[in-house]
Amino acid sequence: MSTKAIEGLKPELVWQRFYEISQAPRPSKQEIKVREYLRKFASERKLEFNEDEVGNIVIKVPATAGYEKAPVVVLQGHVDMVCEKNKNTTHDFENDPIKLLKEGEWITAEGTTLGADNGIGVAAALATADDASFNHGPLELLCTVDEETGLTGANNLQPGFIKGQMLLNLDAEEDGAYYVGCCGGQDSMGTFRIETEKRNAGFNAYKIILGGLKGGHSGIDINTGRANAIKLIARLLSRFDFDFRITDLSGGSKRNAIPREAETILFINKSDEGKVKNIIKEFTADYLKEYKKNDGGMEIDFVPADYKGDETYSEAFTKKIINVLLSMPHGVIAMSPDIEGLVETSTNLATVNTENGLLKIGTSQRSSIESAKFFVTDSVKAVFELGGAVEIMIGDGYPGWQPDMDSNLLKISTEVFSKLYGKQPDVKAIHAGLECGILGGKYPGLQMIAFGPTIQGAHSPDEKVNIKDVAKFYELLKNILTEIAKG
C-alpha cells in the first residue's frame, strides 16, 4: 500500500507508525494482526513487553540516560477501531488495510472509517520509543483491545500489569483540551419473536433503502442534532395509510454509532406504488425542514425487489415493531448543570436486525451520573416490555471517571500547555466512555488525563484527523513527559 498520503508529514515518526497500524486490520474483538505488529515492534527494538490473556500488550521503554529514577508514566490507547464503510465501498475490515488519503489539512480514508480513533494515539505512544529528541523517564506503552464494543481490554486488566502511577490516555479528539472525566455507559437489547403470515399473492415486493446520513459517535455527536436512520424509516412506514407488510427490517451496525442507514422489504398492491412515491417525496421535504442544517443528506431509494420468500411480518407484528421504534427514546436526555455544553445523559437507538426468526433492537445508554444511567436504561427496558419482547438483555456497563482537579499530573500538564501556547487548556469532561473510568477503579490513586489531536467524524466513513494538530499533540506529549521526568 502506498505511503503517498503521509509523505512529508511531521512528525515523521508518528505518521509512519500510524501508517503501519493502518496496514494491520483491527476490528474490535479481532485484533490479532495489530497485536502481531506490536510484538514485532517491541522485539525489533529489544524492548521488554508483556501480553495478558485477553490480548492487552504493554511495551516498556527505558528512560533516557540520567532519568532512570523518574516516575513511570503510562501512555495508553486502544488498538481496535470501529469498522464502518459507505454502502458503495468494497472493503474487508478483517483482511484489507485502511487506504489513507490526504485532503487538504486532513488525513482521511477511502470510503471507510480511518481508525485515527485511537490509532493516532497508539502511533504517538509508539513513536516515543524511537524518538531521541527529548528526555523522559521510564514509559509503559499500554495498548488495550476491544475498547469500542465492550471495553474488554480495560475491564480485564489484572493488578500489576502496569506499574506507573501517572497515565496519559491518548484517546481524545479535540485539540487544546484536557479531559479529566467521562460518562459511564450501558448496552441494552430487546429481542422479539417475528410473527409471520403467508405473503399476499397480490402484493409486489419493493426495497426501501434510507441512507446518506452523517451518523457519528453515539456519545460525542449525540447533541449535534443528526438524524437516526432507524427512527426515520419507522416514521416513514408509519405514514403508510394503506394495506402493506414488511420483512427483513435492518439498520445501523454498531451499538456506539448513530445509525446512518436502514432498509426493509415492502409489500404493497401495485396500485399503491404511486402513493408510496408521493409519501416519500413529502417525507423528504419534511425531513429537510427538520435536519437541513444538521444532517441534510438523506436519500431514499424505492425500487422493485426480487424477493423469493413466501412469508412476511404479520400485520400486527409490523405495526408493533414500528410503534416500538417510534416510542424508543433516542438522543440527549439531560444536559449537565455543572459543565456548560456537556451532555449528562443520553441514549442511542443503534441497531435493528433479524437473526433466526428473531428481530433484535440494540441500544446504548450513557450518563456521568450512575442513577441517571440506570433510569434511562429502565426507560428503554419499559418500551421493550410494552412491545412484548421475549428477551431483554442489559449489559454490565462501565463506570464513569470522576474528575480530580487537584492532581499533580493535571497541574504539570497545564503548566506545560501554558508555556507552549501562552494560554490555559480547556479542562473538561466528555460524554463518551473512556477507559480511564475502568483503569481508575482497577488502579486506585492512578492520576490520569486524556488528550489528543482534532478528530472529526469518528465512527463514520467521514472520520478525519487534522495534520497540524497531530504535530501539536505530539509536541505536547513530549513536553509533558520531559517535565514529569525533571520532577
Secondary structure, 3 states (H helix, E strand, C coil): CCCHHHCCCCCHHHHHHHHHHHCCCCECCCCHHHHHHHHHHHHHCCCCEEECCCCCEEEEECCCCCCCCCCCEEEEEECCECCCECCCCCCCCCCCCCCEEEECCEEEECCECCCHHHHHHHHHHHHCCCCCCCCCCCEEEEEECCCCCCCHHHHCCCCCCCCCCEEEECCCCCCCEEEEEECEEEEEEEEEECCEEECCCCEEEEEEEEECCCCCECCCCCCCCCCCHHHHHHHHHHCCCCCCEEEEEEECCCCCECCCCEEEEEEEEHHHHHHHHHHHHHHHHHHHHHHHHHHCCCEEEEEECCCCCCEEECHHHHHHHHHHHHHCCCEEEEECCCCCCCEEEEEEEEEEEEECCEEEEEEEEEECCHHHHHHHHHHHHHHHHHCCCCEEEECCCECCECCCCCCHHHHHHHHHHHHHHCCCCEEEEECCCCCHHHHHHHCCCCEEEECCCCEECCCCCCCEEEHHHHHHHHHHHHHHHHHHHHC
